[in-house]
């Protein structure tokens, strides 16, 4: 049964001052396909090793899907998304090791429907804009480099991205997608890279741009030092160890979906690729973020900037 993340206002005061049920679509899924928490979820099917379908209570085929693995371990697995294989209400998810082998792994999934203070874009294999928030444009800057331009200023937002098929197919080759700010305040800069860290064209991705004022969401853009650069009110962060970060907010996070992406805090190029996974935080109102270099470079913990959103 779907578990809704309620905010306990007497513990974590909020501006609304009363119970509030979220309209956000998200899921926490364990390695065997069990739904741990979510909103708008009607079921999860474990199709096969590393293959899942999360079904929602509405058609999600026109949206973007971002996800992050949870507690994937020292050889961090990666997660990939696509449109539902079983219905238009579903999101298909694959989890793989960095060699490309399907591997059962827990993950958090968030669907960006373009609700107020949310923007999205889905980019295909041919550097084509497949679907997006109204008025969005795509500029191909060269091999594995893009600007996604929206109709409003996104400089205060968090940029979450996942490699994902734009339709209902599979994502065969593991790869990475990385975000940063563009020179245009309405744009997000994107890089797609292979598992060796090289810029590579032809890698499709889903992008969610979330404002710090989005309802039932907390965002943070965090520097490699662990200090928050921008984000939601009453949200902070710190470095706990090399490659280990803690994001602190004013709401309980255990029944929420936390997703994160390796990304620059400004217009700097996200030169060093890294994997990102969600790990437990030290308190009920925290989320842990772990980053590691790619296995091609040893897979060791690495201090890198990132973007994160906690959706409830």
C-alpha positions in Angstrom: 0.0 0.0 0.0 1.3 3.4 -0.9 2.7 5.4 2.1 2.2 9.1 1.9 4.8 11.3 3.4 3.0 13.5 5.9 4.7 16.6 7.4 4.4 16.8 11.2 3.9 20.5 11.6 4.2 20.5 15.4 7.8 19.1 15.0 8.8 20.9 11.8 6.8 24.1 11.5 5.8 25.0 8.0 4.2 28.0 6.4 0.9 26.2 5.8 0.4 25.4 9.5 -1.7 22.3 8.9 -1.7 18.8 7.4 -1.0 18.7 3.7 -1.2 15.8 1.2 1.3 16.1 -1.6 0.4 15.9 -5.3 4.0 15.0 -6.2 4.6 11.6 -7.8 7.5 9.6 -6.3 8.5 6.1 -5.0 11.1 4.5 -2.8 11.7 1.0 -4.0 13.8 -1.8 -2.5 16.0 -4.2 -4.4 13.3 -6.9 -4.7 10.7 -4.4 -6.0 8.9 -3.6 -2.7 7.4 -0.2 -2.3 8.8 1.3 0.8 7.1 4.7 0.4 5.6 6.8 -2.3 2.8 9.1 -3.4 0.4 8.3 -6.3 1.8 4.8 -6.7 -0.5 1.9 -7.3 2.1 -0.8 -7.5 5.7 -1.9 -8.3 6.5 -5.0 -10.4 10.0 -6.6 -10.3 10.1 -7.8 -13.9 13.5 -9.4 -13.7 17.0 -8.8 -12.4 17.6 -5.1 -12.3 14.3 -4.4 -14.1 11.3 -2.7 -12.5 8.0 -1.0 -13.4 6.5 1.6 -11.0 2.9 2.2 -11.8 1.1 5.4 -10.8 -2.5 6.4 -10.6 -2.4 8.6 -13.7 -0.9 8.7 -17.2 2.8 9.8 -16.8 3.9 9.2 -20.4 4.3 12.9 -21.1 6.6 13.6 -18.2 10.3 13.2 -17.1 11.6 10.6 -14.8 14.7 11.1 -12.5 16.1 8.5 -10.1 19.0 7.7 -7.9 20.2 4.4 -6.4 20.1 3.9 -2.6 22.7 2.1 -0.5 24.3 0.6 -3.6 27.6 0.0 -1.9 31.2 0.6 -2.8 30.8 -0.4 -6.5 27.9 2.0 -6.9 25.2 0.8 -9.2 23.5 3.2 -11.6 19.8 3.7 -12.5 18.2 4.4 -15.8 14.6 5.3 -16.7 12.1 4.9 -19.6 8.4 5.1 -20.3 6.3 2.3 -18.9 6.6 -1.1 -20.6 3.3 -2.3 -19.1 1.1 0.8 -19.4 1.2 4.6 -19.9 0.8 5.0 -16.1 4.2 3.3 -15.6 7.8 4.2 -15.4 10.3 1.5 -16.4 13.5 1.4 -14.4 16.8 -0.5 -14.8 19.6 -0.7 -12.3 23.0 -1.8 -13.5 26.5 -2.1 -12.3 29.1 0.0 -14.0 30.1 -2.8 -16.3 26.6 -2.7 -17.7 25.2 -5.8 -16.0 21.6 -5.8 -14.7 21.8 -5.8 -10.9 19.0 -5.6 -8.3 19.4 -2.4 -6.5 17.1 -0.1 -4.4 16.3 3.3 -5.9 14.3 6.5 -5.4 12.2 7.7 -8.4 10.6 11.1 -8.9 8.3 12.0 -11.8 8.4 15.6 -13.0 5.0 16.6 -14.4 5.7 20.3 -14.9 3.7 21.3 -11.9 4.1 24.8 -10.5 7.8 25.5 -9.8 8.8 22.4 -11.7 10.2 22.3 -15.3 11.3 19.4 -17.3 12.9 18.2 -20.6 13.5 14.8 -22.2 16.2 14.6 -24.8 16.6 11.8 -27.3 19.5 9.9 -28.9 19.8 12.4 -31.8 20.1 15.5 -29.6 16.4 16.1 -30.2 14.0 17.6 -27.7 11.3 14.8 -27.3 9.0 16.5 -24.8 9.3 19.3 -22.2 7.6 22.1 -20.4 6.0 24.6 -22.8 8.4 26.9 -24.7 11.6 24.9 -23.8 14.4 24.8 -26.5 17.5 22.7 -26.8 20.9 23.7 -28.2 23.5 21.1 -29.1 26.8 22.6 -28.2 28.9 19.8 -29.5 29.9 16.3 -28.5 27.8 15.4 -25.4 27.2 19.1 -24.5 23.8 20.9 -24.4 22.0 23.9 -23.2 18.3 23.3 -22.2 16.6 26.7 -22.2 13.3 27.4 -20.4 11.0 30.4 -20.5 11.9 31.6 -17.0 14.9 32.2 -14.8 16.2 28.9 -13.3 19.3 30.2 -11.5 18.0 29.4 -8.1 16.8 25.9 -9.0 18.3 22.4 -8.6 19.0 20.5 -11.7 18.4 16.7 -11.5 19.1 14.5 -14.5 19.1 10.7 -15.3 20.1 8.8 -18.4 16.9 7.5 -19.8 15.2 6.4 -22.9 12.8 9.0 -24.3 10.2 6.4 -25.2 9.5 2.9 -23.9 12.6 1.1 -24.9 15.8 0.0 -22.9 18.9 2.0 -22.2 21.5 -0.5 -23.3 24.8 1.1 -22.4 25.4 2.6 -19.0 26.6 6.3 -19.0 26.3 9.4 -17.0 24.7 12.8 -17.2 25.9 15.9 -15.3 24.4 19.4 -14.8 25.5 23.0 -14.3 24.5 26.6 -14.9 24.6 28.1 -18.3 25.4 31.7 -19.3 21.7 32.3 -20.0 19.8 32.5 -16.6 17.0 30.6 -18.2 19.2 27.7 -19.2 20.7 24.5 -17.7 24.0 23.2 -19.0 24.3 19.4 -19.6 27.1 17.0 -20.2 26.7 13.3 -21.1 29.7 11.0 -20.6 30.7 7.4 -21.1 31.9 5.2 -18.3 35.4 6.3 -18.9 34.5 9.9 -18.3 34.7 11.0 -21.9 32.1 13.4 -23.4 29.8 11.3 -25.6 26.9 12.2 -27.9 23.9 10.0 -28.4 23.1 9.5 -24.7 19.4 10.3 -23.9 18.4 11.9 -20.6 15.6 13.2 -18.5 16.0 16.6 -16.8 14.0 17.9 -13.8 14.5 21.5 -12.8 13.0 22.2 -9.3 12.6 25.6 -7.7 13.4 25.9 -3.9 9.8 27.1 -3.5 8.2 24.0 -5.1 5.4 22.6 -2.9 6.3 19.5 -0.7 9.9 19.6 -1.9 13.3 20.7 -0.5 16.2 21.4 -2.8 19.9 22.1 -2.3 22.9 22.8 -4.5 26.0 21.8 -2.6 29.6 22.7 -3.2 32.4 20.1 -3.0 33.2 21.5 0.5 29.8 20.5 1.7 28.5 24.0 2.0 25.1 24.8 0.5 25.2 27.4 -2.3 21.5 27.7 -2.9 18.3 25.9 -1.9 15.1 25.9 0.0 14.6 27.7 3.3 15.6 25.9 6.4 17.9 23.6 4.4 21.6 23.2 5.0 24.4 20.8 4.4 27.9 19.7 5.5 30.7 17.3 4.6 30.9 14.3 7.0 33.9 12.7 5.3 35.5 12.4 1.9 32.7 11.9 -0.6 30.1 11.8 2.3 27.6 14.6 2.7 24.6 15.3 4.9 21.7 17.5 3.8 19.6 18.8 6.7 16.1 20.1 6.3 13.0 20.9 8.3 11.0 17.8 7.4 11.1 14.1 7.9 12.9 12.3 5.1 12.3 8.6 5.8 9.2 8.4 3.7 10.3 10.8 1.0 12.2 10.3 -2.2 15.6 11.9 -2.3 17.3 12.2 -5.7 20.7 13.7 -6.5 22.9 14.4 -9.5 26.6 15.3 -9.8 26.5 18.9 -11.0 28.4 22.2 -10.8 27.3 25.0 -8.5 27.8 27.6 -11.2 28.9 27.8 -14.8 32.0 25.7 -14.2 32.1 22.6 -16.3 31.4 19.4 -14.2 34.8 18.0 -15.3 35.2 15.2 -12.9 32.5 12.5 -13.4 31.2 10.7 -10.3 28.5 8.4 -9.2 25.9 9.6 -6.6 23.8 7.5 -4.3 21.5 8.1 -1.4 22.5 6.7 2.0 21.0 7.1 5.5 21.4 10.4 7.3 22.3 10.7 11.0 18.8 12.0 12.0 15.2 11.8 10.8 15.3 15.2 9.1 18.5 14.4 7.1 19.6 12.6 3.9 23.0 11.3 3.2 24.7 11.7 -0.2 27.7 9.5 -1.2 29.9 10.3 -4.2 32.5 8.2 -5.8 34.8 8.5 -8.8 33.9 6.1 -11.7 35.3 2.6 -11.4 37.6 3.4 -14.4 39.4 5.8 -12.0 39.3 3.5 -8.9 35.8 4.1 -7.6 37.1 5.9 -4.5 35.1 8.4 -2.5 35.3 11.9 -4.0 34.4 15.4 -3.0 32.3 16.8 -5.8 29.5 19.3 -6.0 25.9 18.0 -6.5 22.3 18.9 -6.8 19.7 17.2 -4.6 15.9 17.3 -4.1 13.9 15.7 -1.3 10.3 15.1 -2.6 7.4 14.4 -0.3 
